[in-house]
Structures are given as structure tokens and as C-alpha cells.
Amino acid sequence: MARSRRPAVDEWFAGEGARFRLLGTRCAACAAVFFPREDTHCRNPACPGGELTEVPLSPRGRVWSYTDSRYRPPSPYVSDPELPWEPYALIAVELAAERIVVLGQAVPGVTVADLAVGMEVEVVAGVLYEDTGTTWLTWHWRPTEVAV
């Protein structure tokens, strides 16, 4: 039986393939953009507050910083303790149009040796983990010169 595909966190991203986007919110009063999304009030302390609307974020950005995860995180992170731990790269990406930095994992196979501050990356759908009935989806950052 095929697994269903579900987002690990509802309403944080949408679309597939080239149309995949992270979803943030923008304040109508000050134009500040938030990710993760904000649905109750503007987080900008200088803003009187305004209506928050959902906006798709830029699909590409530049590496602001990066590191790797060399240890198995504790719960609630989901991983199979029977399998050996596989390190992965974490990338902080600056989205220039939104003036924010978004953290996420690199696509599998991309290591810190493949990354440099300032290089262009794009957001793509990724797998966070799988259980017996569901593939839980998240986002990954992929250097633009790396093919799918």
C-alpha cells in the first residue's frame, strides 16, 4: 500500500515541483514578513498592527550561514534508533525581498563542504521522515547548480 504524503506542519508550505513555496504572512500596516507564519498579531514592536495575509516566500535566496548536525537530536525529533546516524547540513538562507533569514536542512547528499556563504539556493520539497502509512514532508534548501 502506498503511503500518503502530508506536510509535517500544516500551512507552512504548499505546491509541488517548481511551484513549491514556503508560506509566510505579511503585515498590512508595516509590510513585515514572518516565517514561520504569524496569524494573530504583527511581531514588529514598532508597528501598531495590521491585517496579516498569507504570502508565498521567494523560492531562492543566498546562504547566510551553515553548519552540520553530527549528533542524533533528542525527541521529539523522529529518527530510527536502530539505524546509524547520518549527519546533515543546516542552512540559514537570506530571502532578500522579504528581508528575513529562514533555516532548513540541505537536500540529502549536500554537505558543508559543498556550501559557501553567498551561494544561491532554492527551496524544494523534502522528506522529514516516514512511518508505516505516511511520508511526512518538509522543505530543504538545494544549491541552484545541483540537479534534482
C-alpha positions as CSV (number, residue, x, y, z in Angstrom):
1,M,0.0,0.0,0.0
2,A,1.3,3.4,-0.9
3,R,2.0,5.9,1.9
4,S,0.0,9.2,2.0
5,R,2.1,12.4,1.7
6,R,1.4,15.0,4.3
7,P,3.1,18.2,5.5
8,A,4.9,17.8,8.8
9,V,3.5,21.3,9.7
10,D,0.2,22.4,8.1
11,E,0.2,25.7,6.3
12,W,4.0,26.3,6.3
13,F,4.4,25.4,2.6
14,A,2.4,24.5,-0.4
15,G,2.7,23.4,-4.1
16,E,4.9,20.8,-5.8
17,G,7.9,20.8,-8.1
18,A,8.7,24.3,-9.4
19,R,5.6,25.7,-7.7
20,F,6.7,24.6,-4.2
21,R,6.9,27.6,-1.8
22,L,7.2,28.3,1.9
23,L,4.2,30.3,3.2
24,G,4.7,33.3,5.4
25,T,2.5,36.2,6.5
26,R,2.8,39.9,5.8
27,C,1.5,42.7,8.0
28,A,-0.6,45.2,6.0
29,A,0.5,48.1,8.3
30,C,4.3,47.8,8.2
31,A,4.9,45.2,5.4
32,A,7.0,43.0,7.8
33,V,7.1,39.4,6.6
34,F,7.1,36.4,9.1
35,F,8.2,32.8,8.8
36,P,7.0,30.7,10.5
37,R,3.7,32.4,9.7
38,E,2.0,34.6,12.2
39,D,-1.7,34.6,12.3
40,T,-2.7,36.6,15.4
41,H,-0.6,39.9,15.6
42,C,2.3,41.7,14.0
43,R,5.6,40.8,15.7
44,N,7.2,44.1,14.8
45,P,7.3,46.1,18.2
46,A,7.2,49.4,16.3
47,C,4.1,48.5,14.4
48,P,0.6,49.5,15.5
49,G,-0.6,46.2,14.0
50,G,-2.4,45.4,10.8
51,E,-4.2,42.6,9.0
52,L,-1.9,39.6,8.4
53,T,-2.2,38.0,5.0
54,E,-0.6,34.8,3.7
55,V,2.2,35.3,1.2
56,P,4.4,32.8,-0.7
57,L,8.0,33.4,0.0
58,S,10.8,33.8,-2.6
59,P,11.8,30.4,-3.9
60,R,15.5,31.4,-4.0
61,G,17.9,33.0,-1.6
62,R,21.5,33.2,-0.6
63,V,23.3,31.2,2.0
64,W,23.7,33.4,5.1
65,S,25.3,30.7,7.3
66,Y,25.5,27.0,7.6
67,T,26.6,24.1,9.8
68,D,26.2,20.4,10.2
69,S,24.3,18.2,12.6
70,R,26.6,15.5,13.7
71,Y,24.5,14.0,16.6
72,R,21.0,12.5,16.8
73,P,18.7,15.1,18.3
74,P,16.5,14.1,21.2
75,S,12.8,13.6,21.0
76,P,10.5,15.0,19.6
77,Y,12.9,14.7,16.6
78,V,11.9,11.5,14.8
79,S,14.6,9.1,13.8
80,D,15.1,5.3,13.9
81,P,17.5,4.5,16.7
82,E,18.2,1.1,15.1
83,L,19.8,2.9,12.0
84,P,23.2,4.6,12.1
85,W,23.0,8.4,12.4
86,E,23.6,10.3,9.1
87,P,24.8,13.9,9.6
88,Y,23.1,16.5,7.6
89,A,23.8,20.2,6.7
90,L,21.7,23.0,8.1
91,I,21.5,26.2,6.1
92,A,20.3,29.7,7.1
93,V,19.1,31.4,3.9
94,E,18.5,35.1,3.4
95,L,15.5,36.0,1.4
96,A,16.4,39.4,0.1
97,A,12.9,40.5,-1.0
98,E,11.4,39.6,2.4
99,R,14.4,40.7,4.4
100,I,14.3,37.5,6.6
101,V,16.5,34.5,7.2
102,V,14.9,31.0,7.1
103,L,16.6,27.9,8.5
104,G,16.3,24.5,6.9
105,Q,18.1,21.3,6.1
106,A,20.1,20.9,2.9
107,V,18.9,18.3,0.4
108,P,20.3,14.9,1.1
109,G,23.8,14.5,-0.3
110,V,24.8,18.2,0.1
111,T,27.3,18.6,2.9
112,V,29.0,21.7,4.4
113,A,31.9,21.1,2.0
114,D,29.5,21.9,-0.8
115,L,28.3,25.2,0.7
116,A,29.7,28.7,0.8
117,V,28.3,31.9,2.2
118,G,26.6,33.9,-0.5
119,M,25.8,31.0,-2.9
120,E,22.3,30.8,-4.3
121,V,20.0,28.1,-3.1
122,E,16.4,27.2,-3.8
123,V,13.6,25.7,-1.7
124,V,12.4,22.3,-2.6
125,A,10.1,19.7,-1.0
126,G,11.8,17.1,1.1
127,V,11.0,14.2,3.3
128,L,11.3,14.7,7.1
129,Y,10.5,11.0,7.9
130,E,8.3,8.1,7.0
131,D,6.1,5.9,9.2
132,T,4.0,2.9,8.2
133,G,1.3,4.9,6.5
134,T,2.6,8.4,5.9
135,T,5.5,10.2,4.3
136,W,5.9,13.5,6.3
137,L,7.1,16.4,4.1
138,T,9.2,19.4,4.9
139,W,11.4,21.8,3.0
140,H,15.0,21.5,2.0
141,W,17.5,24.0,0.5
142,R,19.3,23.0,-2.6
143,P,22.2,24.8,-4.3
144,T,20.9,26.0,-7.6
145,E,23.7,24.3,-9.5
146,V,22.7,20.9,-8.1
147,A,20.2,18.9,-10.3
148,V,17.1,17.2,-8.8
